[in-house]
Amino acid sequence: MPRQVNPSKSTSYDWVKGFYRHKELSFLLDPEVCVGTDLIKQMYDFEEVLPSIKSIDDCDFLCRDTELTGLYNARSEEHAFDTMEERYFKLRERCSNFLIIQFGLTTFKYHPEEKKYTHCDFNFYVFPRPHIRQAPDPRFWCQSSSLHFLASHKYDFNKTIYEGIPYLTFTQEKKVRDYLNKKYEIERGSVKHTPKANGQKNVEVPDEHKKFIADVNERVDAFILDESQTAMQLEPCSSYLRKLIYESVQSKHSTGIEMSSKIVESSNQRYITIIKCTDQDKLDKLQSQEINDLGDVDSAVGFRKVMDYLSASKKLMIGHNMYLDVFHMIEQFFFPLPEDLSEFKSMVRMTFPNLLDTKYLASSEKLRPFLESTQLGELLRQVKGKSFEIPPVEVADGYKGYDLTSEQFHEAGFDALTAGLCYIAMAKKLGALATPSVEYVEPSSRILSPYVNRFFILWHFDINGVNLCGPDPEPNRDNVFHVSFPQEWKTVDVVELFLPYGKFLSIESLYLNIESNKYNPN
């Protein structure tokens, strides 16, 4: 059985570059509690196994993938000649309303003596259900085509909603903690500085309720004088009468007792209980409540603890076509995305300092000649062929992992494993092409440097990637023209006329890229 951990003792925080780092968590699951994919089924299971997660610390690199509630926002249509700033703005718009609902993670470790890899696979369902009262209740978009696509691949939406792990962003967590700190500071101050009641405070009670309030006061007076009683319970009444009771009793007895409202579960009615207690008793109770509330906040942070640890590990994190995923990871678990591309690059480097996109790697000049397609499933098929070599890859001892023959594509955990296998094969190929050749390309190797922190850009004519660590290429577009034409022209005629020279943009315009070897001014 997973060991129980007191949240107030198991986690400590350092302010590092603007957000929490959980220092005492060792990731990913202990073999005794790991059950392979979909291993964390409920938030409570997650809290139990989280402290024993540990394979991130031992791994050489890790891979991740996501499934989203949607991809495209009609307001942010991308064009082939977007600048990188324009594309960033559009992608920022795209991710602002959709959610990550499944997060896959695979850790890999290389064993040089046996020249093999071992891996651990994990598939997390994530859902922002408000776990505590102060947590936000977010609204998000779903795209019908995306949900249909997931459903066609047997995605379990019920598991997401009923069992998905909650989370708070750093900003949300800080807001809740600040609120609780202020709340308990005020309540402790009210206990310490409460003036002794003298019964002189005038509480206005309507005539029709005077007898009722007088009877309550007599019963409370008798209760306080009776040393054999420590608690009493009043009959259920309306919220207005409860307000009158609070004001009237507190005007006479501001110390020595504590009143609280309870609910009758069978009838949903509320009533007041009164207990005898000293000011120190009240302070002790407040301290206990504060510890419990802060523990609830720690639980509500939920899946972001995994994200925090991934960030703190600084390990090479691999994904396929991961540029948009990075937007979602930052926005959903850490901070709002900035408006400026350069600020975004700095934010990503601070949060995830070593990223590698296998689609960008597969599209590189050195590897593209050996590949016909960079689509993930096709890429895996190709790297299993004669032009590449994948060393032996096994599930780590004590863990259960995916069966590669199952081809569970579009389940985040399986796609993360697939991206890792593609990376292993392509890294080995780069090592073979190097001079001198390298048998094992380490994640920190200079051979990989040209590809780290660079992302493939979809649907772009003359820029194939964005660089997190420097300026992006600015291609010469002197030969690019924006051509407008009447809407009544037939699309097929326009496409046929300009297809040899340009890219179709819309029913009223296109970008025309004149290739020098096709341009004849005569």
C-alpha positions in Angstrom: 0.0 0.0 0.0 1.2 3.5 -0.7 2.4 5.3 2.4 0.3 8.1 3.7 1.9 11.5 3.8 0.9 14.6 5.7 0.7 17.4 3.1 1.9 20.0 5.5 5.1 18.0 6.1 5.7 16.3 2.8 6.1 19.4 0.7 8.2 22.5 1.1 8.6 25.4 -1.2 11.3 27.6 -2.4 10.6 30.7 -4.5 12.6 29.9 -7.6 12.3 32.1 -10.7 8.7 33.0 -9.8 7.1 29.7 -8.9 7.1 26.8 -6.4 9.5 24.0 -6.6 8.4 20.9 -4.7 11.6 19.7 -3.1 10.7 16.4 -1.5 8.9 14.6 -4.3 10.6 11.8 -6.1 9.0 10.9 -9.4 7.6 8.6 -11.1 5.8 5.8 -9.4 7.3 3.3 -7.1 7.2 -0.2 -8.7 5.0 -1.5 -5.9 2.2 0.9 -6.7 2.7 1.4 -10.5 0.1 -0.2 -12.6 1.2 1.1 -16.0 -1.1 3.3 -18.2 -4.0 5.1 -16.7 -2.3 4.5 -13.4 -3.7 7.5 -11.5 -7.4 7.1 -11.7 -8.6 9.5 -9.0 -7.3 12.5 -7.3 -7.1 10.6 -4.0 -5.0 7.9 -5.6 -2.8 10.6 -7.1 -2.2 12.2 -3.7 -1.2 8.7 -2.2 1.2 7.7 -4.9 2.7 11.2 -5.7 5.4 11.2 -3.0 6.7 7.8 -4.2 7.0 8.8 -7.9 10.7 8.7 -8.8 11.7 7.7 -12.3 12.2 11.2 -13.5 15.2 11.6 -11.2 16.7 8.4 -12.7 15.9 8.9 -16.3 18.2 10.3 -19.1 15.4 12.0 -20.9 11.6 12.1 -20.9 8.8 12.4 -23.5 5.4 13.9 -23.2 2.3 14.3 -25.3 -1.2 15.7 -24.8 -4.8 15.4 -25.9 -6.9 18.6 -26.2 -10.5 19.6 -26.3 -9.9 21.4 -29.5 -7.3 22.8 -31.9 -8.6 25.6 -34.1 -10.1 28.9 -33.4 -11.7 30.5 -36.5 -10.5 33.9 -35.3 -6.8 32.8 -35.5 -6.5 31.4 -39.0 -2.9 30.8 -39.9 -1.3 31.8 -43.2 1.7 30.5 -45.1 3.6 33.8 -44.9 2.9 34.8 -41.3 5.8 36.4 -39.5 6.8 34.5 -36.3 5.2 37.3 -34.2 2.0 36.9 -36.2 2.0 33.2 -35.8 2.7 33.4 -32.1 -0.3 35.7 -31.6 -2.5 33.4 -33.5 -1.4 30.3 -31.6 -1.8 32.2 -28.4 -5.4 32.9 -29.4 -5.9 29.2 -30.3 -4.9 27.8 -26.9 -6.7 30.4 -24.8 -10.0 28.5 -24.8 -9.1 24.8 -25.1 -7.8 22.5 -22.5 -5.3 19.6 -22.0 -7.5 16.7 -20.8 -4.9 13.9 -21.1 -1.2 14.1 -20.5 1.2 11.3 -21.4 4.6 10.8 -20.0 7.4 8.3 -20.7 10.8 8.3 -19.0 13.8 6.6 -20.7 17.0 5.4 -19.2 20.0 4.1 -21.2 22.0 1.1 -19.9 25.5 1.3 -21.6 26.6 -2.1 -20.4 23.7 -3.8 -22.1 23.3 -1.1 -24.8 19.5 -1.0 -24.2 16.9 1.4 -23.0 14.2 0.9 -20.3 11.1 3.1 -20.1 8.2 3.8 -17.7 4.9 4.9 -19.3 2.2 7.0 -17.7 -1.2 8.4 -18.8 -2.9 11.1 -16.7 -6.4 12.3 -17.1 -6.6 15.9 -16.1 -9.7 18.0 -15.4 -10.1 21.4 -13.7 -12.9 20.5 -11.3 -13.0 23.0 -8.4 -11.6 20.9 -5.5 -11.8 23.8 -3.0 -14.3 26.6 -2.6 -11.7 29.3 -3.5 -10.6 27.5 -6.7 -11.8 29.0 -10.0 -14.6 27.3 -12.0 -13.2 27.7 -15.5 -15.1 27.8 -18.7 -13.5 26.2 -21.7 -14.3 25.4 -25.4 -14.7 22.0 -27.1 -14.4 21.5 -30.8 -16.8 18.9 -32.2 -14.3 17.5 -34.7 -11.6 17.1 -32.0 -14.0 15.3 -29.6 -15.3 13.1 -32.4 -11.7 12.3 -33.3 -10.8 11.3 -29.7 -14.0 9.3 -29.5 -13.1 7.4 -32.6 -9.9 6.4 -30.9 -11.9 5.2 -27.8 -11.1 8.1 -25.6 -12.9 7.8 -22.2 -14.5 11.2 -21.6 -16.3 10.0 -18.4 -12.9 9.1 -16.9 -11.7 12.6 -17.6 -14.7 14.3 -15.9 -15.2 11.9 -13.0 -11.7 10.9 -12.2 -9.5 13.6 -13.8 -6.8 15.1 -11.6 -7.5 18.7 -10.7 -4.9 21.5 -10.8 -4.2 25.1 -10.0 -1.8 27.3 -11.9 0.9 29.1 -9.9 -1.1 32.3 -10.1 -4.3 30.7 -8.9 -2.5 28.9 -6.1 -0.8 32.1 -4.9 -4.2 33.9 -5.0 -5.8 31.2 -2.8 -2.9 31.1 -0.4 -2.9 34.9 0.0 -6.6 34.8 0.6 -6.4 32.2 3.3 -3.4 33.9 5.0 -5.3 37.2 5.1 -8.5 35.4 6.3 -6.8 33.7 9.3 -4.8 36.7 10.2 -8.0 38.7 10.5 -9.7 35.9 12.5 -6.8 35.6 14.9 -6.7 39.3 15.4 -10.5 39.4 16.1 -10.0 36.7 18.8 -7.1 38.5 20.4 -8.7 41.9 20.4 -12.3 41.1 21.1 -13.6 43.5 23.8 -15.5 41.9 26.7 -19.2 42.2 26.2 -21.2 44.3 28.8 -24.6 43.6 27.4 -25.0 47.3 26.6 -24.9 46.9 22.8 -28.2 47.7 21.3 -29.4 44.9 19.0 -32.5 45.8 17.1 -35.0 42.9 17.1 -38.4 43.2 15.4 -41.3 42.9 17.7 -42.5 39.6 16.2 -39.1 38.0 17.1 -38.4 39.6 20.5 -39.9 36.7 22.5 -38.0 34.1 20.4 -34.7 35.9 20.9 -35.3 36.5 24.6 -36.0 32.7 25.0 -32.7 31.9 23.2 -30.8 34.3 25.5 -32.2 32.7 28.6 -31.3 29.3 27.4 -27.7 30.4 26.6 -27.4 32.1 30.0 -28.5 28.9 31.7 -26.1 26.9 29.6 -23.1 29.1 30.5 -23.9 28.8 34.2 -24.3 25.0 34.1 -20.7 23.7 34.5 -21.8 20.2 33.6 -22.6 21.2 29.9 -20.0 22.0 27.3 -22.2 22.3 24.2 -25.7 23.1 23.2 -27.8 23.0 20.1 -30.5 25.3 19.0 -33.5 24.4 16.8 -33.2 24.9 13.0 -34.4 28.4 11.9 -34.1 30.8 9.0 -31.0 32.6 8.1 -32.5 35.9 9.3 -33.2 34.4 12.8 -29.7 32.9 12.9 -28.4 36.4 12.2 -30.4 37.8 15.1 -29.2 35.1 17.4 -25.6 35.7 16.5 -25.9 39.4 17.2 -27.9 39.2 20.4 -25.8 36.4 22.0 -22.5 38.0 21.0 -23.5 41.3 22.5 -23.8 39.6 25.9 -21.1 36.9 25.6 -18.3 37.9 23.2 -15.8 35.5 25.0 -16.1 32.1 26.6 -18.3 30.6 23.9 -18.1 29.9 20.1 -21.1 29.7 17.8 -21.2 28.0 14.4 -23.9 27.0 11.9 -24.5 23.4 11.1 -26.8 21.7 8.6 -29.3 18.8 9.0 -28.4 16.4 6.2 -31.9 14.8 6.0 -33.7 18.1 5.6 -31.0 20.6 4.5 -32.1 22.9 7.4 -29.5 24.9 9.3 -29.1 25.4 13.0 -26.7 26.9 15.5 -24.4 25.1 17.9 -22.7 26.8 20.9 -19.7 25.4 22.7 -17.8 26.7 25.7 -14.2 27.6 24.9 -11.4 30.0 25.9 -9.7 32.4 23.6 -6.8 30.0 23.4 -9.1 27.2 22.4 -10.4 29.4 19.5 -6.8 30.2 18.4 -5.9 26.5 18.5 -9.0 25.7 16.4 -8.1 28.4 13.9 -4.6 27.0 13.6 -6.0 23.5 12.9 -8.5 24.8 10.4 -5.7 26.8 8.7 -3.5 23.7 8.4 -6.4 21.7 6.9 -7.2 24.5 4.5 -3.6 24.8 3.3 -3.5 21.0 3.0 -6.6 21.2 0.8 -4.8 23.8 -1.3 -1.8 21.5 -1.7 -4.2 18.8 -2.9 -5.9 21.2 -5.3 -2.5 22.0 -6.8 -2.9 18.5 -8.0 -1.4 17.7 -11.4 0.7 20.9 -11.4 3.0 19.1 -9.0 4.0 16.8 -11.8 4.5 19.8 -14.1 6.6 21.6 -11.4 8.8 18.5 -11.1 9.2 18.2 -14.8 10.3 21.8 -14.9 12.7 21.5 -11.9 14.3 18.3 -13.3 15.7 20.3 -16.3 15.9 17.0 -18.2 15.6 16.9 -22.0 11.9 16.8 -22.7 10.8 15.4 -26.1 7.6 15.7 -28.0 6.3 15.5 -31.5 5.1 18.7 -33.2 5.1 20.2 -29.7 5.0 23.9 -30.3 1.3 24.3 -29.6 1.5 21.8 -26.7 4.1 24.1 -25.0 1.6 27.0 -25.3 -1.0 24.9 -23.5 1.3 23.6 -20.8 2.5 27.1 -19.9 -1.0 28.6 -20.0 -2.9 25.8 -18.2 -0.4 25.0 -15.4 1.9 28.0 -14.9 1.3 31.5 -16.2 -0.9 33.5 -18.6 0.9 33.8 -21.9 2.6 37.1 -22.6 1.7 39.2 -25.7 5.2 39.4 -26.9 7.0 36.5 -28.6 10.4 37.3 -27.0 8.8 37.3 -23.5 7.2 34.0 -24.3 10.5 32.5 -25.3 12.1 33.6 -22.1 9.1 32.2 -20.1 9.5 28.8 -21.8 13.2 28.6 -21.3 12.7 29.4 -17.6 10.0 26.7 -17.2 11.3 24.0 -19.6 15.0 24.8 -20.4 15.6 21.7 -22.7 13.0 20.8 -25.3 13.3 18.8 -28.5 10.6 18.5 -31.2 10.9 15.2 -33.1 9.0 16.7 -36.0 11.6 19.4 -36.3 14.4 16.8 -36.0 12.8 14.6 -38.7 12.5 17.6 -41.0 16.2 18.6 -40.7 18.5 18.5 -43.7 20.5 15.6 -42.3 17.5 13.3 -41.7 14.9 14.3 -44.2 16.6 12.4 -47.1 15.9 9.2 -45.2 12.2 9.9 -44.4 9.1 10.2 -46.5 6.8 11.5 -43.8 7.1 13.2 -40.5 3.6 12.2 -39.2 4.2 10.4 -35.9 2.7 7.0 -36.8 4.5 6.9 -40.2 7.7 8.2 -38.6 7.7 5.2 -36.2 7.2 2.8 -39.1 10.1 4.4 -41.0 12.6 4.4 -38.2 11.9 0.7 -37.8 13.2 0.2 -41.3 16.6 -0.5 -42.7 17.8 3.1 -42.8 17.6 3.4 -39.0 18.3 1.3 -36.0 16.5 1.2 -32.6 18.5 -0.5 -29.8 16.6 -2.9 -27.5 13.9 -1.0 -25.6 12.2 -2.7 -22.6 9.7 -1.8 -19.9 11.6 -1.1 -16.6 11.5 -3.8 -14.0 8.5 -3.5 -11.7 6.5 -1.4 -14.2 3.8 -2.1 -16.8 4.0 -0.4 -20.1 2.4 -0.2 -23.5 2.4 -3.0 -26.0 3.8 -1.4 -29.1 1.8 -3.8 -31.3 -1.4 -2.3 -29.9 -0.8 0.9 -31.8 -2.9 3.0 -29.4 -2.1 6.2 -31.2 -3.8 9.4 -29.9 -3.7 8.2 -26.4 -1.2 10.6 -24.8 0.8 8.0 -23.0 1.3 5.8 -26.1 2.2 8.8 -28.3 4.8 9.9 -25.7 6.4 6.5 -25.9 6.2 6.6 -29.7 7.9 10.0 -29.8 10.7 8.6 -27.6 11.3 5.7 -29.8 11.5 7.9 -32.9 14.0 10.2 -31.0 16.2 7.2 -30.1 16.4 6.0 -33.7 17.0 9.5 -35.1 19.6 10.4 -32.5 21.4 7.1 -33.3 21.3 8.0 -37.0 22.8 11.4 -36.3 25.5 9.7 -34.3 26.3 7.4 -37.2 26.5 10.3 -39.6 28.8 12.3 -37.3 32.6 12.4 -37.9 33.8 10.4 -36.0 30.7 8.3 -35.5 29.1 8.1 -32.0 27.5 4.9 -30.7 25.3 6.6 -28.1 24.3 10.2 -28.4 23.8 11.7 -25.0 20.9 14.1 -24.5 23.5 16.9 -23.8 25.6 16.0 -26.8 26.6 18.8 -29.2 25.2 16.6 -32.0 21.7 17.5 -30.8 22.5 21.2 -30.1 21.2 22.4 -33.4 17.8 20.9 -32.7 17.2 21.7 -29.0 14.7 24.4 -28.2 13.5 24.6 -31.8 10.0 23.8 -32.9 8.6 22.8 -36.3 6.0 25.3 -37.7 3.1 23.9 -39.6 1.6 25.5 -42.7 4.5 27.9 -43.3 6.0 28.5 -46.7 9.6 29.6 -46.0 10.2 29.2 -42.2 10.3 25.6 -40.9 11.0 26.4 -37.2 11.0 28.8 -34.3 14.1 29.2 -32.2 13.6 29.7 -28.4 17.2 30.6 -27.9 17.7 33.3 -30.5 16.2 35.3 -33.3 14.1 33.5 -35.9 15.0 33.5 -39.6 13.8 36.4 -41.7 13.6 35.2 -45.2 13.8 37.5 -48.2 10.2 38.1 -49.5 10.9 40.5 -52.3 9.4 37.9 -54.6 6.2 37.6 -52.6 3.1 39.5 -53.8 -0.4 39.8 -52.3 -2.9 39.4 -55.3 -6.6 40.3 -55.0 -9.2 39.2 -57.5 -13.0 39.5 -57.9 -15.0 37.1 -55.7 -17.1 36.0 -58.7 -14.1 34.4 -60.3 -14.2 30.7 -60.1 -11.9 29.2 -57.5 -10.8 26.4 -59.8 -9.7 29.0 -62.5 -7.7 31.0 -60.0 -6.0 28.0 -58.5 -5.1 26.7 -62.0 -3.8 30.1 -63.1 -1.6 30.7 -60.1 -0.8 27.3 -58.7 2.6 27.1 -60.5 3.6 30.4 -58.8 1.9 30.8 -55.5 -0.1 29.6 -52.6 -3.9 29.9 -52.4 -5.1 32.1 -49.5 -8.9 32.7 -49.6 -11.7 33.1 -52.0 -10.8 36.8 -52.6 -7.0 36.8 -52.4 -3.8 34.8 -52.4 -0.1 35.2 -51.7 2.0 34.8 -54.8 5.5 33.6 -54.4 7.4 34.0 -57.8 10.0 31.3 -58.0 13.0 32.7 -59.9 13.3 29.6 -62.1 9.6 30.0 -63.2 9.5 33.7 -63.7 9.7 35.0 -67.2 9.1 38.8 -67.5 8.3 38.3 -71.2 
